[in-house]
Amino acid sequence: MMQKLMVNQALYNMGLMGTQMIATVFDGITRHSPEGLNFKRRSEQMGWKHAVDERDQGTFDWTTNQPITQNR
């Protein structure tokens, strides 16, 4: 328990609380951006796993909300 308190105090002194607060703000911004809303819609239509695969593979343009064609 004392080791945990020591580590937590060190992280707190390094600004962990401020970092977590900023991360929460950024998460909210990205979820409510046009791209975030398009990802949500795509997840509802095709399933979350499919949307994540498209995101990770770069096969979907979240800005225009359509699959990326190979003829570019």
CHARMM-style PDB file with segment names, atoms N, HN, CA, C and O in Angstrom:
ATOM      1  N   MET     1       0.827  -1.183   0.000  1.00  0.00      PROA
ATOM      2  CA  MET     1       0.000   0.000   0.000  1.00  0.00      PROA
ATOM      3  C   MET     1       0.878   1.256   0.000  1.00  0.00      PROA
ATOM      4  O   MET     1       0.576   2.218  -0.706  1.00  0.00      PROA
ATOM      5  N   MET     2       1.932   1.255   0.763  1.00  0.00      PROA
ATOM      6  HN  MET     2       2.178   0.474   1.337  1.00  0.00      PROA
ATOM      7  CA  MET     2       2.794   2.440   0.821  1.00  0.00      PROA
ATOM      8  C   MET     2       3.471   2.684  -0.534  1.00  0.00      PROA
ATOM      9  O   MET     2       3.650   3.830  -0.947  1.00  0.00      PROA
ATOM     10  N   GLN     3       3.847   1.590  -1.223  1.00  0.00      PROA
ATOM     11  HN  GLN     3       3.702   0.659  -0.887  1.00  0.00      PROA
ATOM     12  CA  GLN     3       4.473   1.725  -2.541  1.00  0.00      PROA
ATOM     13  C   GLN     3       3.482   2.339  -3.530  1.00  0.00      PROA
ATOM     14  O   GLN     3       3.842   3.206  -4.326  1.00  0.00      PROA
ATOM     15  N   LYS     4       2.246   1.885  -3.471  1.00  0.00      PROA
ATOM     16  HN  LYS     4       1.954   1.181  -2.824  1.00  0.00      PROA
ATOM     17  CA  LYS     4       1.208   2.429  -4.346  1.00  0.00      PROA
ATOM     18  C   LYS     4       1.006   3.913  -4.070  1.00  0.00      PROA
ATOM     19  O   LYS     4       0.895   4.702  -5.008  1.00  0.00      PROA
ATOM     20  N   LEU     5       0.958   4.303  -2.819  1.00  0.00      PROA
ATOM     21  HN  LEU     5       1.048   3.663  -2.057  1.00  0.00      PROA
ATOM     22  CA  LEU     5       0.804   5.716  -2.473  1.00  0.00      PROA
ATOM     23  C   LEU     5       1.972   6.532  -3.008  1.00  0.00      PROA
ATOM     24  O   LEU     5       1.784   7.647  -3.495  1.00  0.00      PROA
ATOM     25  N   MET     6       3.164   5.983  -2.919  1.00  0.00      PROA
ATOM     26  HN  MET     6       3.316   5.077  -2.524  1.00  0.00      PROA
ATOM     27  CA  MET     6       4.355   6.686  -3.401  1.00  0.00      PROA
ATOM     28  C   MET     6       4.305   6.871  -4.916  1.00  0.00      PROA
ATOM     29  O   MET     6       4.587   7.958  -5.420  1.00  0.00      PROA
ATOM     30  N   VAL     7       3.951   5.825  -5.634  1.00  0.00      PROA
ATOM     31  HN  VAL     7       3.721   4.942  -5.224  1.00  0.00      PROA
ATOM     32  CA  VAL     7       3.868   5.902  -7.096  1.00  0.00      PROA
ATOM     33  C   VAL     7       2.770   6.881  -7.508  1.00  0.00      PROA
ATOM     34  O   VAL     7       2.971   7.705  -8.400  1.00  0.00      PROA
ATOM     35  N   ASN     8       1.614   6.790  -6.860  1.00  0.00      PROA
ATOM     36  HN  ASN     8       1.451   6.120  -6.135  1.00  0.00      PROA
ATOM     37  CA  ASN     8       0.521   7.707  -7.185  1.00  0.00      PROA
ATOM     38  C   ASN     8       0.920   9.159  -6.938  1.00  0.00      PROA
ATOM     39  O   ASN     8       0.585  10.037  -7.733  1.00  0.00      PROA
ATOM     40  N   GLN     9       1.627   9.415  -5.850  1.00  0.00      PROA
ATOM     41  HN  GLN     9       1.898   8.701  -5.204  1.00  0.00      PROA
ATOM     42  CA  GLN     9       2.070  10.774  -5.547  1.00  0.00      PROA
ATOM     43  C   GLN     9       3.034  11.281  -6.612  1.00  0.00      PROA
ATOM     44  O   GLN     9       2.953  12.438  -7.025  1.00  0.00      PROA
ATOM     45  N   ALA    10       3.943  10.424  -7.056  1.00  0.00      PROA
ATOM     46  HN  ALA    10       4.009   9.484  -6.721  1.00  0.00      PROA
ATOM     47  CA  ALA    10       4.904  10.814  -8.095  1.00  0.00      PROA
ATOM     48  C   ALA    10       4.176  11.136  -9.400  1.00  0.00      PROA
ATOM     49  O   ALA    10       4.494  12.127 -10.058  1.00  0.00      PROA
ATOM     50  N   LEU    11       3.206  10.310  -9.777  1.00  0.00      PROA
ATOM     51  HN  LEU    11       2.947   9.505  -9.243  1.00  0.00      PROA
ATOM     52  CA  LEU    11       2.443  10.563 -11.001  1.00  0.00      PROA
ATOM     53  C   LEU    11       1.623  11.840 -10.891  1.00  0.00      PROA
ATOM     54  O   LEU    11       1.520  12.608 -11.848  1.00  0.00      PROA
ATOM     55  N   TYR    12       1.045  12.060  -9.728  1.00  0.00      PROA
ATOM     56  HN  TYR    12       1.128  11.437  -8.951  1.00  0.00      PROA
ATOM     57  CA  TYR    12       0.270  13.271  -9.504  1.00  0.00      PROA
ATOM     58  C   TYR    12       1.158  14.506  -9.654  1.00  0.00      PROA
ATOM     59  O   TYR    12       0.753  15.496 -10.264  1.00  0.00      PROA
ATOM     60  N   ASN    13       2.349  14.446  -9.105  1.00  0.00      PROA
ATOM     61  HN  ASN    13       2.678  13.642  -8.610  1.00  0.00      PROA
ATOM     62  CA  ASN    13       3.279  15.565  -9.203  1.00  0.00      PROA
ATOM     63  C   ASN    13       3.748  15.816 -10.628  1.00  0.00      PROA
ATOM     64  O   ASN    13       4.120  16.939 -10.967  1.00  0.00      PROA
ATOM     65  N   MET    14       3.735  14.783 -11.470  1.00  0.00      PROA
ATOM     66  HN  MET    14       3.433  13.870 -11.196  1.00  0.00      PROA
ATOM     67  CA  MET    14       4.151  14.924 -12.862  1.00  0.00      PROA
ATOM     68  C   MET    14       3.021  15.459 -13.736  1.00  0.00      PROA
ATOM     69  O   MET    14       3.227  15.690 -14.927  1.00  0.00      PROA
ATOM     70  N   GLY    15       1.841  15.660 -13.173  1.00  0.00      PROA
ATOM     71  HN  GLY    15       1.674  15.473 -12.205  1.00  0.00      PROA
ATOM     72  CA  GLY    15       0.754  16.246 -13.946  1.00  0.00      PROA
ATOM     73  C   GLY    15      -0.231  15.245 -14.502  1.00  0.00      PROA
ATOM     74  O   GLY    15      -0.888  15.532 -15.502  1.00  0.00      PROA
ATOM     75  N   LEU    16      -0.360  14.085 -13.895  1.00  0.00      PROA
ATOM     76  HN  LEU    16       0.174  13.852 -13.082  1.00  0.00      PROA
ATOM     77  CA  LEU    16      -1.266  13.065 -14.399  1.00  0.00      PROA
ATOM     78  C   LEU    16      -2.703  13.565 -14.445  1.00  0.00      PROA
ATOM     79  O   LEU    16      -3.423  13.298 -15.408  1.00  0.00      PROA
ATOM     80  N   MET    17      -3.126  14.289 -13.410  1.00  0.00      PROA
ATOM     81  HN  MET    17      -2.541  14.505 -12.628  1.00  0.00      PROA
ATOM     82  CA  MET    17      -4.510  14.744 -13.368  1.00  0.00      PROA
ATOM     83  C   MET    17      -4.815  15.688 -14.529  1.00  0.00      PROA
ATOM     84  O   MET    17      -5.873  15.589 -15.150  1.00  0.00      PROA
ATOM     85  N   GLY    18      -3.903  16.589 -14.817  1.00  0.00      PROA
ATOM     86  HN  GLY    18      -3.043  16.669 -14.312  1.00  0.00      PROA
ATOM     87  CA  GLY    18      -4.096  17.507 -15.942  1.00  0.00      PROA
ATOM     88  C   GLY    18      -4.108  16.779 -17.266  1.00  0.00      PROA
ATOM     89  O   GLY    18      -4.889  17.109 -18.158  1.00  0.00      PROA
ATOM     90  N   THR    19      -3.239  15.785 -17.395  1.00  0.00      PROA
ATOM     91  HN  THR    19      -2.604  15.517 -16.670  1.00  0.00      PROA
ATOM     92  CA  THR    19      -3.188  14.989 -18.621  1.00  0.00      PROA
ATOM     93  C   THR    19      -4.486  14.233 -18.829  1.00  0.00      PROA
ATOM     94  O   THR    19      -5.005  14.187 -19.944  1.00  0.00      PROA
ATOM     95  N   GLN    20      -5.014  13.642 -17.776  1.00  0.00      PROA
ATOM     96  HN  GLN    20      -4.592  13.678 -16.870  1.00  0.00      PROA
ATOM     97  CA  GLN    20      -6.282  12.912 -17.890  1.00  0.00      PROA
ATOM     98  C   GLN    20      -7.427  13.850 -18.252  1.00  0.00      PROA
ATOM     99  O   GLN    20      -8.307  13.476 -19.027  1.00  0.00      PROA
ATOM    100  N   MET    21      -7.429  15.056 -17.707  1.00  0.00      PROA
ATOM    101  HN  MET    21      -6.713  15.360 -17.078  1.00  0.00      PROA
ATOM    102  CA  MET    21      -8.485  16.007 -18.017  1.00  0.00      PROA
ATOM    103  C   MET    21      -8.434  16.404 -19.494  1.00  0.00      PROA
ATOM    104  O   MET    21      -9.468  16.458 -20.161  1.00  0.00      PROA
ATOM    105  N   ILE    22      -7.236  16.680 -20.001  1.00  0.00      PROA
ATOM    106  HN  ILE    22      -6.397  16.637 -19.460  1.00  0.00      PROA
ATOM    107  CA  ILE    22      -7.101  17.044 -21.412  1.00  0.00      PROA
ATOM    108  C   ILE    22      -7.495  15.876 -22.307  1.00  0.00      PROA
ATOM    109  O   ILE    22      -8.138  16.077 -23.337  1.00  0.00      PROA
ATOM    110  N   ALA    23      -7.118  14.661 -21.927  1.00  0.00      PROA
ATOM    111  HN  ALA    23      -6.596  14.498 -21.090  1.00  0.00      PROA
ATOM    112  CA  ALA    23      -7.487  13.476 -22.711  1.00  0.00      PROA
ATOM    113  C   ALA    23      -9.002  13.329 -22.787  1.00  0.00      PROA
ATOM    114  O   ALA    23      -9.534  12.949 -23.830  1.00  0.00      PROA
ATOM    115  N   THR    24      -9.697  13.623 -21.705  1.00  0.00      PROA
ATOM    116  HN  THR    24      -9.265  13.933 -20.858  1.00  0.00      PROA
ATOM    117  CA  THR    24     -11.159  13.547 -21.695  1.00  0.00      PROA
ATOM    118  C   THR    24     -11.762  14.579 -22.643  1.00  0.00      PROA
ATOM    119  O   THR    24     -12.713  14.285 -23.367  1.00  0.00      PROA
ATOM    120  N   VAL    25     -11.207  15.786 -22.634  1.00  0.00      PROA
ATOM    121  HN  VAL    25     -10.434  16.025 -22.046  1.00  0.00      PROA
ATOM    122  CA  VAL    25     -11.691  16.837 -23.541  1.00  0.00      PROA
ATOM    123  C   VAL    25     -11.460  16.432 -24.990  1.00  0.00      PROA
ATOM    124  O   VAL    25     -12.367  16.552 -25.813  1.00  0.00      PROA
ATOM    125  N   PHE    26     -10.256  15.952 -25.316  1.00  0.00      PROA
ATOM    126  HN  PHE    26      -9.519  15.855 -24.647  1.00  0.00      PROA
ATOM    127  CA  PHE    26      -9.954  15.530 -26.684  1.00  0.00      PROA
ATOM    128  C   PHE    26     -10.842  14.376 -27.117  1.00  0.00      PROA
ATOM    129  O   PHE    26     -11.284  14.341 -28.265  1.00  0.00      PROA
ATOM    130  N   ASP    27     -11.113  13.431 -26.225  1.00  0.00      PROA
ATOM    131  HN  ASP    27     -10.754  13.459 -25.292  1.00  0.00      PROA
ATOM    132  CA  ASP    27     -11.986  12.307 -26.546  1.00  0.00      PROA
ATOM    133  C   ASP    27     -13.376  12.813 -26.905  1.00  0.00      PROA
ATOM    134  O   ASP    27     -13.977  12.342 -27.871  1.00  0.00      PROA
ATOM    135  N   GLY    28     -13.886  13.761 -26.142  1.00  0.00      PROA
ATOM    136  HN  GLY    28     -13.398  14.143 -25.358  1.00  0.00      PROA
ATOM    137  CA  GLY    28     -15.201  14.330 -26.435  1.00  0.00      PROA
ATOM    138  C   GLY    28     -15.236  15.054 -27.762  1.00  0.00      PROA
ATOM    139  O   GLY    28     -16.216  14.961 -28.500  1.00  0.00      PROA
ATOM    140  N   ILE    29     -14.163  15.782 -28.072  1.00  0.00      PROA
ATOM    141  HN  ILE    29     -13.366  15.858 -27.472  1.00  0.00      PROA
ATOM    142  CA  ILE    29     -14.101  16.505 -29.346  1.00  0.00      PROA
ATOM    143  C   ILE    29     -14.112  15.526 -30.515  1.00  0.00      PROA
ATOM    144  O   ILE    29     -14.854  15.720 -31.478  1.00  0.00      PROA
ATOM    145  N   THR    30     -13.293  14.471 -30.437  1.00  0.00      PROA
ATOM    146  HN  THR    30     -12.691  14.313 -29.655  1.00  0.00      PROA
ATOM    147  CA  THR    30     -13.216  13.530 -31.560  1.00  0.00      PROA
ATOM    148  C   THR    30     -14.503  12.740 -31.734  1.00  0.00      PROA
ATOM    149  O   THR    30     -14.868  12.409 -32.862  1.00  0.00      PROA
ATOM    150  N   ARG    31     -15.193  12.433 -30.657  1.00  0.00      PROA
ATOM    151  HN  ARG    31     -14.896  12.702 -29.741  1.00  0.00      PROA
ATOM    152  CA  ARG    31     -16.448  11.698 -30.773  1.00  0.00      PROA
ATOM    153  C   ARG    31     -17.548  12.527 -31.417  1.00  0.00      PROA
ATOM    154  O   ARG    31     -18.470  11.974 -32.018  1.00  0.00      PROA
ATOM    155  N   HSD    32     -17.462  13.841 -31.297  1.00  0.00      PROA
ATOM    156  HN  HSD    32     -16.713  14.290 -30.809  1.00  0.00      PROA
ATOM    157  CA  HSD    32     -18.505  14.705 -31.823  1.00  0.00      PROA
ATOM    158  C   HSD    32     -18.099  15.445 -33.091  1.00  0.00      PROA
ATOM    159  O   HSD    32     -18.801  16.350 -33.542  1.00  0.00      PROA
ATOM    160  N   SER    33     -16.971  15.060 -33.660  1.00  0.00      PROA
ATOM    161  HN  SER    33     -16.400  14.325 -33.294  1.00  0.00      PROA
ATOM    162  CA  SER    33     -16.543  15.623 -34.941  1.00  0.00      PROA
ATOM    163  C   SER    33     -17.326  14.922 -36.053  1.00  0.00      PROA
ATOM    164  O   SER    33     -17.912  13.866 -35.814  1.00  0.00      PROA
ATOM    165  N   PRO    34     -17.349  15.486 -37.260  1.00  0.00      PROA
ATOM    166  CA  PRO    34     -18.023  14.804 -38.365  1.00  0.00      PROA
ATOM    167  C   PRO    34     -17.485  13.384 -38.592  1.00  0.00      PROA
ATOM    168  O   PRO    34     -18.252  12.461 -38.868  1.00  0.00      PROA
ATOM    169  N   GLU    35     -16.166  13.217 -38.472  1.00  0.00      PROA
ATOM    170  HN  GLU    35     -15.542  13.966 -38.248  1.00  0.00      PROA
ATOM    171  CA  GLU    35     -15.573  11.891 -38.670  1.00  0.00      PROA
ATOM    172  C   GLU    35     -16.021  10.933 -37.576  1.00  0.00      PROA
ATOM    173  O   GLU    35     -16.317   9.770 -37.851  1.00  0.00      PROA
ATOM    174  N   GLY    36     -16.072  11.417 -36.328  1.00  0.00      PROA
ATOM    175  HN  GLY    36     -15.832  12.362 -36.105  1.00  0.00      PROA
ATOM    176  CA  GLY    36     -16.517  10.579 -35.220  1.00  0.00      PROA
ATOM    177  C   GLY    36     -17.964  10.158 -35.367  1.00  0.00      PROA
ATOM    178  O   GLY    36     -18.315   9.010 -35.097  1.00  0.00      PROA
ATOM    179  N   LEU    37     -18.808  11.091 -35.797  1.00  0.00      PROA
ATOM    180  HN  LEU    37     -18.523  12.024 -36.017  1.00  0.00      PROA
ATOM    181  CA  LEU    37     -20.224  10.765 -36.016  1.00  0.00      PROA
ATOM    182  C   LEU    37     -20.389   9.786 -37.176  1.00  0.00      PROA
ATOM    183  O   LEU    37     -21.240   8.898 -37.123  1.00  0.00      PROA
ATOM    184  N   ASN    38     -19.567   9.947 -38.235  1.00  0.00      PROA
ATOM    185  HN  ASN    38     -18.876  10.669 -38.277  1.00  0.00      PROA
ATOM    186  CA  ASN    38     -19.617   8.990 -39.354  1.00  0.00      PROA
ATOM    187  C   ASN    38     -19.176   7.604 -38.911  1.00  0.00      PROA
ATOM    188  O   ASN    38     -19.745   6.605 -39.349  1.00  0.00      PROA
ATOM    189  N   PHE    39     -18.163   7.530 -38.043  1.00  0.00      PROA
ATOM    190  HN  PHE    39     -17.700   8.342 -37.688  1.00  0.00      PROA
ATOM    191  CA  PHE    39     -17.725   6.236 -37.515  1.00  0.00      PROA
ATOM    192  C   PHE    39     -18.849   5.586 -36.706  1.00  0.00      PROA
ATOM    193  O   PHE    39     -19.076   4.381 -36.812  1.00  0.00      PROA
ATOM    194  N   LYS    40     -19.541   6.371 -35.911  1.00  0.00      PROA
ATOM    195  HN  LYS    40     -19.356   7.350 -35.824  1.00  0.00      PROA
ATOM    196  CA  LYS    40     -20.655   5.854 -35.111  1.00  0.00      PROA
ATOM    197  C   LYS    40     -21.751   5.300 -36.016  1.00  0.00      PROA
ATOM    198  O   LYS    40     -22.259   4.203 -35.785  1.00  0.00      PROA
ATOM    199  N   ARG    41     -22.112   6.065 -37.047  1.00  0.00      PROA
ATOM    200  HN  ARG    41     -21.699   6.957 -37.234  1.00  0.00      PROA
ATOM    201  CA  ARG    41     -23.151   5.591 -37.987  1.00  0.00      PROA
ATOM    202  C   ARG    41     -22.723   4.301 -38.687  1.00  0.00      PROA
ATOM    203  O   ARG    41     -23.506   3.360 -38.814  1.00  0.00      PROA
ATOM    204  N   ARG    42     -21.470   4.272 -39.136  1.00  0.00      PROA
ATOM    205  HN  ARG    42     -20.833   5.036 -39.033  1.00  0.00      PROA
ATOM    206  CA  ARG    42     -20.955   3.082 -39.837  1.00  0.00      PROA
ATOM    207  C   ARG    42     -20.964   1.870 -38.900  1.00  0.00      PROA
ATOM    208  O   ARG    42     -21.285   0.758 -39.319  1.00  0.00      PROA
ATOM    209  N   SER    43     -20.613   2.091 -37.642  1.00  0.00      PROA
ATOM    210  HN  SER    43     -20.353   2.995 -37.301  1.00  0.00      PROA
ATOM    211  CA  SER    43     -20.628   1.010 -36.654  1.00  0.00      PROA
ATOM    212  C   SER    43     -22.040   0.477 -36.456  1.00  0.00      PROA
ATOM    213  O   SER    43     -22.242  -0.731 -36.328  1.00  0.00      PROA
ATOM    214  N   GLU    44     -23.014   1.380 -36.430  1.00  0.00      PROA
ATOM    215  HN  GLU    44     -22.850   2.361 -36.534  1.00  0.00      PROA
ATOM    216  CA  GLU    44     -24.404   0.955 -36.263  1.00  0.00      PROA
ATOM    217  C   GLU    44     -24.902   0.188 -37.479  1.00  0.00      PROA
ATOM    218  O   GLU    44     -25.679  -0.756 -37.338  1.00  0.00      PROA
ATOM    219  N   GLN    45     -24.459   0.588 -38.685  1.00  0.00      PROA
ATOM    220  HN  GLN    45     -23.828   1.355 -38.799  1.00  0.00      PROA
ATOM    221  CA  GLN    45     -24.910  -0.065 -39.917  1.00  0.00      PROA
ATOM    222  C   GLN    45     -24.222  -1.402 -40.163  1.00  0.00      PROA
ATOM    223  O   GLN    45     -24.872  -2.404 -40.463  1.00  0.00      PROA
ATOM    224  N   MET    46     -22.880  -1.402 -40.031  1.00  0.00      PROA
ATOM    225  HN  MET    46     -22.352  -0.588 -39.788  1.00  0.00      PROA
ATOM    226  CA  MET    46     -22.092  -2.571 -40.435  1.00  0.00      PROA
ATOM    227  C   MET    46     -21.584  -3.412 -39.262  1.00  0.00      PROA
ATOM    228  O   MET    46     -21.084  -4.520 -39.456  1.00  0.00      PROA
ATOM    229  N   GLY    47     -21.713  -2.888 -38.072  1.00  0.00      PROA
ATOM    230  HN  GLY    47     -22.119  -1.988 -37.914  1.00  0.00      PROA
ATOM    231  CA  GLY    47     -21.159  -3.563 -36.905  1.00  0.00      PROA
ATOM    232  C   GLY    47     -19.844  -2.924 -36.502  1.00  0.00      PROA
ATOM    233  O   GLY    47     -19.072  -2.462 -37.343  1.00  0.00      PROA
ATOM    234  N   TRP    48     -19.604  -2.907 -35.196  1.00  0.00      PROA
ATOM    235  HN  TRP    48     -20.230  -3.282 -34.513  1.00  0.00      PROA
ATOM    236  CA  TRP    48     -18.436  -2.226 -34.659  1.00  0.00      PROA
ATOM    237  C   TRP    48     -17.134  -2.832 -35.161  1.00  0.00      PROA
ATOM    238  O   TRP    48     -16.216  -2.101 -35.534  1.00  0.00      PROA
ATOM    239  N   LYS    49     -17.042  -4.154 -35.176  1.00  0.00      PROA
ATOM    240  HN  LYS    49     -17.788  -4.748 -34.874  1.00  0.00      PROA
ATOM    241  CA  LYS    49     -15.806  -4.822 -35.603  1.00  0.00      PROA
ATOM    242  C   LYS    49     -15.467  -4.467 -37.054  1.00  0.00      PROA
ATOM    243  O   LYS    49     -14.306  -4.226 -37.382  1.00  0.00      PROA
ATOM    244  N   HSD    50     -16.465  -4.435 -37.903  1.00  0.00      PROA
ATOM    245  HN  HSD    50     -17.409  -4.631 -37.637  1.00  0.00      PROA
ATOM    246  CA  HSD    50     -16.246  -4.088 -39.311  1.00  0.00      PROA
ATOM    247  C   HSD    50     -15.741  -2.644 -39.439  1.00  0.00      PROA
ATOM    248  O   HSD    50     -14.804  -2.375 -40.190  1.00  0.00      PROA
ATOM    249  N   ALA    51     -16.361  -1.732 -38.708  1.00  0.00      PROA
ATOM    250  HN  ALA    51     -17.122  -1.951 -38.098  1.00  0.00      PROA
ATOM    251  CA  ALA    51     -15.952  -0.326 -38.766  1.00  0.00      PROA
ATOM    252  C   ALA    51     -14.524  -0.146 -38.243  1.00  0.00      PROA
ATOM    253  O   ALA    51     -13.753   0.634 -38.802  1.00  0.00      PROA
ATOM    254  N   VAL    52     -14.176  -0.854 -37.189  1.00  0.00      PROA
ATOM    255  HN  VAL    52     -14.803  -1.488 -36.735  1.00  0.00      PROA
ATOM    256  CA  VAL    52     -12.813  -0.775 -36.645  1.00  0.00      PROA
ATOM    257  C   VAL    52     -11.815  -1.335 -37.652  1.00  0.00      PROA
ATOM    258  O   VAL    52     -10.734  -0.771 -37.826  1.00  0.00      PROA
ATOM    259  N   ASP    53     -12.159  -2.431 -38.316  1.00  0.00      PROA
ATOM    260  HN  ASP    53     -13.037  -2.889 -38.176  1.00  0.00      PROA
ATOM    261  CA  ASP    53     -11.274  -2.994 -39.348  1.00  0.00      PROA
ATOM    262  C   ASP    53     -11.051  -1.980 -40.469  1.00  0.00      PROA
ATOM    263  O   ASP    53      -9.922  -1.799 -40.925  1.00  0.00      PROA
ATOM    264  N   GLU    54     -12.120  -1.318 -40.916  1.00  0.00      PROA
ATOM    265  HN  GLU    54     -13.038  -1.464 -40.546  1.00  0.00      PROA
ATOM    266  CA  GLU    54     -11.987  -0.308 -41.969  1.00  0.00      PROA
ATOM    267  C   GLU    54     -11.111   0.856 -41.502  1.00  0.00      PROA
ATOM    268  O   GLU    54     -10.295   1.376 -42.263  1.00  0.00      PROA
ATOM    269  N   ARG    55     -11.289   1.251 -40.258  1.00  0.00      PROA
ATOM    270  HN  ARG    55     -11.952   0.828 -39.640  1.00  0.00      PROA
ATOM    271  CA  ARG    55     -10.483   2.342 -39.708  1.00  0.00      PROA
ATOM    272  C   ARG    55      -9.013   1.942 -39.661  1.00  0.00      PROA
ATOM    273  O   ARG    55      -8.147   2.706 -40.087  1.00  0.00      PROA
ATOM    274  N   ASP    56      -8.732   0.756 -39.148  1.00  0.00      PROA
ATOM    275  HN  ASP    56      -9.436   0.136 -38.801  1.00  0.00      PROA
ATOM    276  CA  ASP    56      -7.354   0.309 -38.983  1.00  0.00      PROA
ATOM    277  C   ASP    56      -6.662   0.033 -40.310  1.00  0.00      PROA
ATOM    278  O   ASP    56      -5.455   0.238 -40.436  1.00  0.00      PROA
ATOM    279  N   GLN    57      -7.418  -0.430 -41.299  1.00  0.00      PROA
ATOM    280  HN  GLN    57      -8.399  -0.596 -41.196  1.00  0.00      PROA
ATOM    281  CA  GLN    57      -6.838  -0.752 -42.604  1.00  0.00      PROA
ATOM    282  C   GLN    57      -6.800   0.456 -43.537  1.00  0.00      PROA
ATOM    283  O   GLN    57      -6.151   0.409 -44.583  1.00  0.00      PROA
ATOM    284  N   GLY    58      -7.486   1.532 -43.169  1.00  0.00      PROA
ATOM    285  HN  GLY    58      -8.013   1.569 -42.320  1.00  0.00      PROA
ATOM    286  CA  GLY    58      -7.498   2.732 -44.003  1.00  0.00      PROA
ATOM    287  C   GLY    58      -8.310   2.563 -45.267  1.00  0.00      PROA
ATOM    288  O   GLY    58      -7.980   3.159 -46.293  1.00  0.00      PROA
ATOM    289  N   THR    59      -9.374   1.760 -45.220  1.00  0.00      PROA
ATOM    290  HN  THR    59      -9.642   1.276 -44.387  1.00  0.00      PROA
ATOM    291  CA  THR    59     -10.182   1.506 -46.415  1.00  0.00      PROA
ATOM    292  C   THR    59     -11.472   2.310 -46.452  1.00  0.00      PROA
ATOM    293  O   THR    59     -12.305   2.102 -47.335  1.00  0.00      PROA
ATOM    294  N   PHE    60     -11.649   3.231 -45.498  1.00  0.00      PROA
ATOM    295  HN  PHE    60     -10.972   3.400 -44.781  1.00  0.00      PROA
ATOM    296  CA  PHE    60     -12.865   4.038 -45.450  1.00  0.00      PROA
ATOM    297  C   PHE    60     -12.481   5.479 -45.162  1.00  0.00      PROA
ATOM    298  O   PHE    60     -11.676   5.754 -44.273  1.00  0.00      PROA
ATOM    299  N   ASP    61     -13.069   6.401 -45.926  1.00  0.00      PROA
ATOM    300  HN  ASP    61     -13.724   6.178 -46.649  1.00  0.00      PROA
ATOM    301  CA  ASP    61     -12.817   7.829 -45.730  1.00  0.00      PROA
ATOM    302  C   ASP    61     -13.899   8.376 -44.812  1.00  0.00      PROA
ATOM    303  O   ASP    61     -15.043   8.558 -45.229  1.00  0.00      PROA
ATOM    304  N   TRP    62     -13.536   8.636 -43.564  1.00  0.00      PROA
ATOM    305  HN  TRP    62     -12.607   8.488 -43.225  1.00  0.00      PROA
ATOM    306  CA  TRP    62     -14.513   9.067 -42.561  1.00  0.00      PROA
ATOM    307  C   TRP    62     -14.979  10.494 -42.793  1.00  0.00      PROA
ATOM    308  O   TRP    62     -16.039  10.884 -42.304  1.00  0.00      PROA
ATOM    309  N   THR    63     -14.198  11.284 -43.537  1.00  0.00      PROA
ATOM    310  HN  THR    63     -13.337  10.967 -43.935  1.00  0.00      PROA
ATOM    311  CA  THR    63     -14.587  12.667 -43.817  1.00  0.00      PROA
ATOM    312  C   THR    63     -15.724  12.710 -44.828  1.00  0.00      PROA
ATOM    313  O   THR    63     -16.696  13.443 -44.647  1.00  0.00      PROA
ATOM    314  N   THR    64     -15.598  11.922 -45.897  1.00  0.00      PROA
ATOM    315  HN  THR    64     -14.808  11.327 -46.044  1.00  0.00      PROA
ATOM    316  CA  THR    64     -16.637  11.897 -46.932  1.00  0.00      PROA
ATOM    317  C   THR    64     -17.678  10.805 -46.669  1.00  0.00      PROA
ATOM    318  O   THR    64     -18.694  10.732 -47.362  1.00  0.00      PROA
ATOM    319  N   ASN    65     -17.426   9.970 -45.683  1.00  0.00      PROA
ATOM    320  HN  ASN    65     -16.601  10.030 -45.120  1.00  0.00      PROA
ATOM    321  CA  ASN    65     -18.338   8.899 -45.282  1.00  0.00      PROA
ATOM    322  C   ASN    65     -18.590   7.893 -46.402  1.00  0.00      PROA
ATOM    323  O   ASN    65     -19.729   7.511 -46.668  1.00  0.00      PROA
ATOM    324  N   GLN    66     -17.504   7.473 -47.054  1.00  0.00      PROA
ATOM    325  HN  GLN    66     -16.578   7.784 -46.837  1.00  0.00      PROA
ATOM    326  CA  GLN    66     -17.616   6.469 -48.113  1.00  0.00      PROA
ATOM    327  C   GLN    66     -16.327   5.654 -48.202  1.00  0.00      PROA
ATOM    328  O   GLN    66     -15.256   6.123 -47.817  1.00  0.00      PROA
ATOM    329  N   PRO    67     -16.445   4.426 -48.716  1.00  0.00      PROA
ATOM    330  CA  PRO    67     -15.238   3.595 -48.859  1.00  0.00      PROA
ATOM    331  C   PRO    67     -14.230   4.250 -49.802  1.00  0.00      PROA
ATOM    332  O   PRO    67     -14.610   4.971 -50.725  1.00  0.00      PROA
ATOM    333  N   ILE    68     -12.960   3.999 -49.564  1.00  0.00      PROA
ATOM    334  HN  ILE    68     -12.651   3.413 -48.815  1.00  0.00      PROA
ATOM    335  CA  ILE    68     -11.893   4.520 -50.422  1.00  0.00      PROA
ATOM    336  C   ILE    68     -11.774   3.581 -51.610  1.00  0.00      PROA
ATOM    337  O   ILE    68     -11.629   2.369 -51.454  1.00  0.00      PROA
ATOM    338  N   THR    69     -11.838   4.166 -52.804  1.00  0.00      PROA
ATOM    339  HN  THR    69     -11.955   5.151 -52.931  1.00  0.00      PROA
ATOM    340  CA  THR    69     -11.690   3.364 -54.020  1.00  0.00      PROA
ATOM    341  C   THR    69     -10.224   3.166 -54.335  1.00  0.00      PROA
ATOM    342  O   THR    69      -9.395   4.005 -53.984  1.00  0.00      PROA
ATOM    343  N   GLN    70      -9.899   2.084 -54.983  1.00  0.00      PROA
ATOM    344  HN  GLN    70     -10.573   1.403 -55.269  1.00  0.00      PROA
ATOM    345  CA  GLN    70      -8.516   1.761 -55.322  1.00  0.00      PROA
ATOM    346  C   GLN    70      -8.019   2.509 -56.544  1.00  0.00      PROA
ATOM    347  O   GLN    70      -6.832   2.432 -56.859  1.00  0.00      PROA
ATOM    348  N   ASN    71      -8.894   3.238 -57.253  1.00  0.00      PROA
ATOM    349  HN  ASN    71      -9.859   3.300 -56.997  1.00  0.00      PROA
ATOM    350  CA  ASN    71      -8.519   3.915 -58.510  1.00  0.00      PROA
ATOM    351  C   ASN    71      -7.991   5.322 -58.292  1.00  0.00      PROA
ATOM    352  O   ASN    71      -8.071   6.146 -59.203  1.00  0.00      PROA
ATOM    353  N   ARG    72      -7.461   5.622 -57.137  1.00  0.00      PROA
ATOM    354  HN  ARG    72      -7.395   4.953 -56.397  1.00  0.00      PROA
ATOM    355  CA  ARG    72      -6.947   6.969 -56.881  1.00  0.00      PROA
ATOM    356  C   ARG    72      -5.556   7.138 -57.386  1.00  0.00      PROA
ATOM    357  OT1 ARG    72      -4.976   8.216 -57.250  1.00  0.00      PROA
TER     358      ARG     72
END
